[in-house]
Amino acid sequence: MTRDSTETPPAGGPPEPAPDNAREVASPEALTVPAAAHEESPMTAELDLQADAMGLPLPTEPPEPRPEPEVPPVLAPEPASADPELVAPTTTRTGEPAEIDPRELDPDALKVVLRLHAHGHQAYLVGGCVRDLLLKRKPKDFDVATSAHPGEVRATFRNCRLIGRRFRLAHVYFKGGKIIEVSTFRANPTELMMESPPSEEEGGENGNGNGDEDLLITHDNVFGTAEQDARRRDFTINGLFYDVTEGRVIDYVRGRRDLDEQYIRTIGDPEIRMREDPVRILRAVRFASKLGFDLESRTYAAMEGAVEDLPRCAPARLLEETFRLIRGSVAAPSLKLLSALDALKILLPPVDAYLKQNGKEGEKTFYAFAEALDRRVASGEPLDDAILLATLLVPISRAAPPPVESQEPGARPSVSQAIEDLLASFVQTARLPRRIAERCRLLLLAQRTLTGERRRRTGAFRRHPLFGEAMTVFEISVEATGEFREALEAWKGGELPPARPEGASAEGGAEPGRKRRRRRRRRNGSGRQGGNGEAAASSSPQAEASGSSAEAEDDSGPDTDGPDEPDAADED
């Protein structure tokens, strides 16, 4: 998408029913979300079961109640149209080939554009899809900008509903869950305000109390022309329109030049544009990392100056843009840029503290994790947000001293306090779902078991629903650092990895090996006090002959806490 804002919550009621001979365009099954999927109690019950399997009790206080999200209405299929078939020309009016081959365009996006043209409206493909097609890349999606107002768009397409608070957008639905987003041309309210300056009283209300103008955009529900809409956008490479009926690119902002020169440049004064919406800092970082472009010098300087304004943005937008960096297989270059801009102290405080405290060695380790994660994402493997976040936090978790865990029954094992605070902040202020924060915490706890630092009953650990995700994080960790490869192979082979002392940075050392031998001799003698039946059985000669298979089903080793401590083996 090429919008500056990602806040587009659903709104609007169901359309009128379609006639019986309606042609099916959107699949109602693909658009209907069962209400049960949004209930909190099943997810809470699932986490309770997971915690029980791992011996990790959840907090005793009840979860905060959440408003049940609105269920999108079932849309009627678009009625059959008597219009002749609409196709995009392959040549311009002068006979030259179209600047973008119509075969590269999405057929449903073409249908939307040409239908709007047929009803007397201007309509163009806009933003990222035009940029990517000119760069010979495959667009992720296709967006449309039009002179038609949202209500007119909805009247034109029966498989459409309106969304958004700050600005009404139209989503046109097609089979397979595909959505073509249609926005009405709009103007930049800052430019309109400059053309018609507010009164002294209004200026005082919008200022910061010192007479300085506050440019942060809090509303932009102003319709405009195609040129105003292009100039309202953030970066020149995102301000390109494509007229499919003419076969030509419309460039109001000199975006073609910056595509050729491979620059990320703001449209208009960069200081004003960054102050209007500081989230553009993250968007600029994402585009520069994704496309391999350079940041134009004035744009970079404006980004540095606007970092302090990031806390003024909605935390949910900041978190979503941060996750988009990680999901896009550009986490390593993006986080390096954000670190250079000193923005990590606001976005990911524990990461910023880790990099500053551990110097070059810490940077090398952390970015090795980020690069390994990027390779895994680029391979096409679907990774949950909890896995993405946990992978980046593993080096911070390993570097922090092990937290002091309560020996009281029912105590909740925890990761380092900095990570606990970060996850709690994401849940409370940035609307990160509690289930993702809890899964991330459990995945980090599980790493201590996978490395052999904590010894738990292996059978229960392997049967845990999140064991596979914990192993994915562990595999990425091994790929990043080369450490614990023997432990990884042991888990894959169904065996128990060798134990290691807490705080050890590598496996397979001579000292951990000697400790394991001493532990086996002690167990073969009198057994452990407080052990269960399995432990007693492992002390027998038969258990000694069976070797590691008996050990694999027992809590053992000097790193194991008392018998009353919750079993943290399944800390996913």
N, C-alpha and C positions, 0 to 999 in steps of 0.2 A: 504494500500500500504506500501511497505517497502523501498521505495526510500528515500534518504536523501533530495531530492529536490521535491517540489510540482509544479515547474514551467514547465508545459508541454502544452504550447499553441498549438492549432491545426495547422497543415501544410500539404502540399501535395495536389496533384490534384486528380481528379476522376480516377478510374481504367478503363480498357477497358471493353466494354459491354460484358455480359455473353451470352452464347448460349441459344436458346429458351428452351431447356430441362433442364435448370439450376434448381438445387434443392435449395429451399428457405431456407436460414440460417439466414439472417438478414432482418429485416422489414424496408424497405425504409422509411415508414411513421414515424417509431420511430427514424430514424436518421436525418430526414430533419427538420431543424428549420426554420420556416417562417421568412423572412427578416423583416416583420412588427413587429415581437416581439422584435427586437433590436432597433427600432426607438425611439428617445428621446422624440419627440413631444407628442405622446399619453400619456406617463407617466407624462410629465409635465402638460398636460391638466388635467389628473386625479388628480394630487396633487392640481391644482388650484381649481377644483371642491370640493375637500375635504376641502381645506382651506376656501372656500366660505361658505360651510355648517357649518363650525365651527366658522366663523368669524375671521379666522387667515390668514391674507394676507401673501403671501410668499415674499421673498426679491425682490426688484424691478429690480436688475441687472439680465440680461439674464444668463442662465446656460452656463457653458463652453461647447463648442462643443466637441463631442466625436467621435473618429473614429468608424465607423460601424464595428462590429466584423465580422470575416470571417464566412460565413455559411458553415457548413460541407457538402461535396459533397454527393450526393446520391450514395450509394455503390451498385454495382451489386451483386446479390446473388451468393453464392459459387456454382460452377458447380458440378454436380453429380460425385462422385469418384468411380473408379473401384476397389479401394483397398478393401481387405477383412476387415470385422469388426474388429476393434482394441479394445481389452479389457485389463484391468490391472490384473495381476496375484494376487491371494489371498495368495500365499505362496512364500517364497524366494527359491533360488536355492538349499538350504540345506534342504528344506522341512518344515521350520518353518513358522508360520503365518506371514503375512506382518505386519510391525510395525504400519501401519495405514490401517484400513479396507477400501478397495476400495469403499464400499458403502457410506463412509463418504465423498468421494471426489466429486467435482462438475463434472458432466458428460461432460460439454463443455470444462472445463479445461483439463480433461483427453483426450478429442478429440484433443486439440491443442498439448499436449505433445506427444501423440502417433503418430500423423501425422508428427511432426518434426522428431521423431525417424525413422519413415518409410522413410523419405527423407535423412537419413544419418547424422542427427545433434544430438548433445547432447541437452537434455532438461529436466529440473527438475521443480517441484513445489518449491517455494522459499518464505522465509520470514514469514510474519504474519500468513498465512494460515497453514503452518507447525507448527509454535509455538502454535496456538490456538487448532489445532487438537490433539497435544500431551498433551495439558492441558485439553482436553475434552470440549473445547468450540466450538461454531459454528463460523467459520470464516466469516468475513464480505465480503470478496472477495478472489479470487484466482489469484496469479501472477505466471508467468512462466519466467525462465531464460534459455537462450539457447546459443549455440555456433554459431547459424545462425546469419548472419548480417541482419540489418533491411530490406535491399532490398530482401534478400533471404526469409525472413518471409513473406514479401508482395507477393512474387512470389508463395509461398506455399498456401496462403489463399487469395482467391479473395474477401472475406468479411473483408478486412483489410485496414487500412490506417496508415500512419506514422505521428507522432506528435513529438514536442519537439524542443528546441533550444540548450540547453546545451548538450543534448544527445538524439539521435533519438530512440524513442520507437515505438512499433507496437501495435495498438489496434485492436483486432479481435472481430467483432461484431456478436451477436447472437440474436435470437428472444427475444422480451420483453425488448430490450434495454440493455441486459447484455453485458459487455465488459470484455474480458480477456486480461490483459496487458502482453506483451511479451517484455522482455529486453534482449539485447545481453550481454554476459559476459564482464565486463569491469574491468580495474585495477585502483588502487588508484594512482592518479598522484603524491601525496606527496611521496609515497613509491618509485615510479619510479624516482622522483627527488633526493631522498636520495641515490638510487643506482647509478645515474648518476648526480652528483652535477653540478649545472650551473656554468658558468664562472663567474669571479669576476664582470664583467660588467653587466651580467644578474642578478646576485645576488643583485647588487645595485639597479637595476630597480624594483625588487620584494620586496625589504626591506622597512623599514620605515625611512630610512635616517640615522639610527644609527648603521647599520650593523646587526640589528636583522632580522631574517627571518620571512617573512609574510606568514603564512600557510593558510590563507583564500582561499578556493577553489573557483576560478572564472570560471574554465572550467575543465571538466573531460571526454572529448570525446576520451577516450583511451580504445580500446578493450583489453581483457585479457582472462585468463583461468577461469575455474569454481572456483578453489581455490583462485585466485586473486579476483574474484568477491565476494566471501564470506568474505574475509578479508577486502574488501573495505567498507562493510556495517557498520552501526553505533554500534549496540549492539549485543552481542553474541547470545541472544535469537532470534534475527532477521536474523542470518547468517546461518540458517539451510536449507539444501536442502532435497528434498524427491524424490527418484528415483522410479517412479511408476512401471517401468518394473522389478526392482529388489525387490521391497517391503521393502526398507530400507532407513533410514535417513542417510544422509551424513553430518558429523559434522567436519568441518575444524577448528572451533573456540571454541570448548568446550562449545557450547551452551546448550547441554543436562545437563551438570553439573549445570549451572546457573538456568535452569528451575527447576531442582530438589531442589536446595538450595534457590530458589525464590529471585534471585538477578538481578538487572539491572547493567550490567557491559559493558563498552566500549570494542570494539575489538582493541587491541593495547594500546598504551600510551594514557590515558584519556586526558591529557593536550593538546596533539597534536590533538586528534580527536575533542575536543571541540573548539579549535582555528580554525580548518579547516572549521567548520560550526557551529557557535554558536546556530543556530536554534535547534541543537540536545539537548540543554537544555530543550526546551519545549517538545520535543519528549520523553526524559527521564522522565520528570514529568508526561506526559500522560500515558506512559506504567506503571510506578510505581503506579499511581492512579487507572488505569483501572484493572491491574492484582493483586493489593495488594502486590506488591513486594517491597523489600527494595533496596535503592540505595547503591551500593558498596562504601566504604569509599573514595577510591581514585577518583572514578567517581564523587562523590558529591563534593569533594574538587575542582576538575577541573571545575565543573559547577559554583561554586562560583567565581572562578577566571575568567571565561569567560563571566560573566554577562555584564561587561563593553563593550564587543565586540558586543553585540546585536544590537546597532544602526548601525553597519556596514552592517547588513543583509538587504535584500530588505524589506521595510515596508509591502508590500503585503504578503510576506511569513510569517512575524511575526503575522500579523492580522489573516491570515488563520489558522495558528497553534493555536492561541489563541481561535478562534471560535471552532476549533476541540475539545478543552478541554471542552468548554461549551456544545457543541452538544452531547458529549459522556457521559452525565450524571455523569461526575466526576469533575464538576466545583468547588465544595467546597474543596475536598482534593488537587486538582491541584493548586488552588489559594492560599491555605495555604502554599504549598511547594514553590511557586513562591514568596510569601511574605517573607518566611524564607531566600530565596536566594537573596532578595532585588532586584528582577527583575520587580516587579509591577511598580516601578517608571519609567520604560521605556515602559512597555506594556500598563498599565492603570494608568496614573498619578493621576487622581482624586480619584481612589480607594486607591492608596497608601497614598495620603494626608489624606483621610478620616480615614483610619485605624490608622495613626500616631497621628492625632489630637484628636481622640475620645477614644483612649486607649482600655481597655478590653471591655467596654460596646459597643464601636463601632464595635469591632471584633465580639462580640456575635451577634449583629444585622445583620451585613453584611453576616456572614456565615450562619445565619438562612435563609436569602433570597437565598443564593447559594444552601443550602441543599433542600429547598422547590422546587427550580427550577430543581435540579437533580431528585427529586422524580417525578416531572411532566414529564420530558424527559424520564425517565426510564419506565414510564407507557405506552410509545408508542405514546403519543399525539404529532402530528407534530407541531412544533413551529417555526415561522419565526425568522430569525436572529435579526430583529428589536425587537421582544418580548424578546429574550434571553438577548440582550444587555440592553434593558430598565429595565428589572427586576433587573439586577445587579446594575444599576445606581439609582434605586428608593431610597435606604437609603441615598445616597449622595445628591440626589435632595431634600429630606425632611430635611436633616440637614442644608443645605445652607439657608441663609436668602432669602426671596422672592425677585426676581429681581425687580428693579424699572422699571415699564413699562411706555412707553410714552403715553401721553393722545392725541397725534395728530391723526387725522383720518388716517387709513391705517397703523398704527404702527404695528410692528410684535412682538407679545408676545414671551417671551423667557424663558428658564430654567436658572439654575445657569450658571455663566460665565465659570466655569471650565468644565462643561459638553458641553457647546456650543463649547469651544475650542477643546475638545477631538473629537467631531464629525466632526468639520471642518478639524482637522488634519487627521483623518481617510480618509476623502473624498479626500483631496489634495495630501497626500503622500502615503496612503496605498490602494488606489483604492477601497475604500468602496463605493458602489453605492449610489448616492445622495438620491435615493428613500428610502433606508434603513435608512440612517442618518436622513432624514426628518420624517419618520414614527416613529423612536425611539424618536425624540424630541417631536412629537405630543403625543405619548403615555405617556411620562412623564408629559406633560402639563395636560393631561386628568385626571391624578391621583388627582390633586387638586380639580377638579370638583366632582370626585367620592367620595372623602372623606368628601365633604360638605364644603370645605374651600372656594370654589368659587360657586356662585349661578348663574345658567344660565337657559335658556329656555330648559326644559328637553325634549320636543318633538323633537326639532332639534338635540339634543345631541344623543338621542336614535336612530334616523334614520341615523346617520352618518355611512359610510361604515366601519370605524375602531372602532366602539363602542365595537364590540365583542372582538377585540384584546386588547383594553384598559381594558375591564372587566377581561380578562385572566390574565393580569399583576396585576390587583387589587386583584383577587382571590389568586394568589400566595403570594402577600403581606400580605393579611389577614392570610393565612396559616402560614406564617413565623413568624408573630409577635402577632397574636391574636387580633390586634387592628382593629377598624372600621368594626367589624363583623355586627353590626346593620345596618351600611350604606350599606354593601354588600347585606344583606337580603332585604333591602328596594329597592335597584335597581333591584334585581331579582324579587321582587313582583310587579314591575311596579310603585313604589312610589318614592317620593323624599326624600333623607336622610335628617336628621336634620342638620341645619347649625352649623358650629363651627368656632371659631375665627382663623385667620391665625396664623400658628405656633403652634397650639395646637397639642399635641402628642397623644392624645387618644380621643375617642368619648364617648358620653353618660354622660359627666360630668354635675354637677348641674348648673354651670355658663352658659354653652351654652344653656341649657334648658331655663333659665330665659331670656336670650337674645331673644330667639325665641318667647317667650310669649310677651315680650315688642314690638317686631316688628309687631306681628299680631294685637295688640291693635292700634298701630299707623296707620296701613294700613286700619283698619276698621273705622277709624275716617275720615281723610281728604284725604287719598290716598297719593301716592308719587308724588312729582313734577318731571316732565320729563318722567313719566311713559307712557306706551302705552295703547291701548284699553283694553288689557287683564288685565293690572294692575288696571285700573279703574273698570273693572267688578269685580275684586276680592275684591274691597272695598264695594261692595253691600251686603245687608243681604243675598241674595241668594248665593253669593260666600262664605260668612262666614259659611253658613249651609253646603256647599259642602266640606269644610275642606281642606285637603291636595291636593285634585284633582285640585282645582283652583290654589293653590300655585305652583303645579308642572309645570304649564305652564307659570310661570312669573319669571322675573328677580327680585330677592328680597334679602333682608338681608343687614346687615351693612358691609359685606365683598365685596359687589358689587361696582365696580367703576362707574364713571359717564356714562351717556347715550351714549356718543360719543366713548367710548372704544370698540374695536372690541370684538365680542362675542367669548369667548374662551371656550365655552361649548363643542365644538366638537374637542378639542385639543387631537387628538387621541393618 
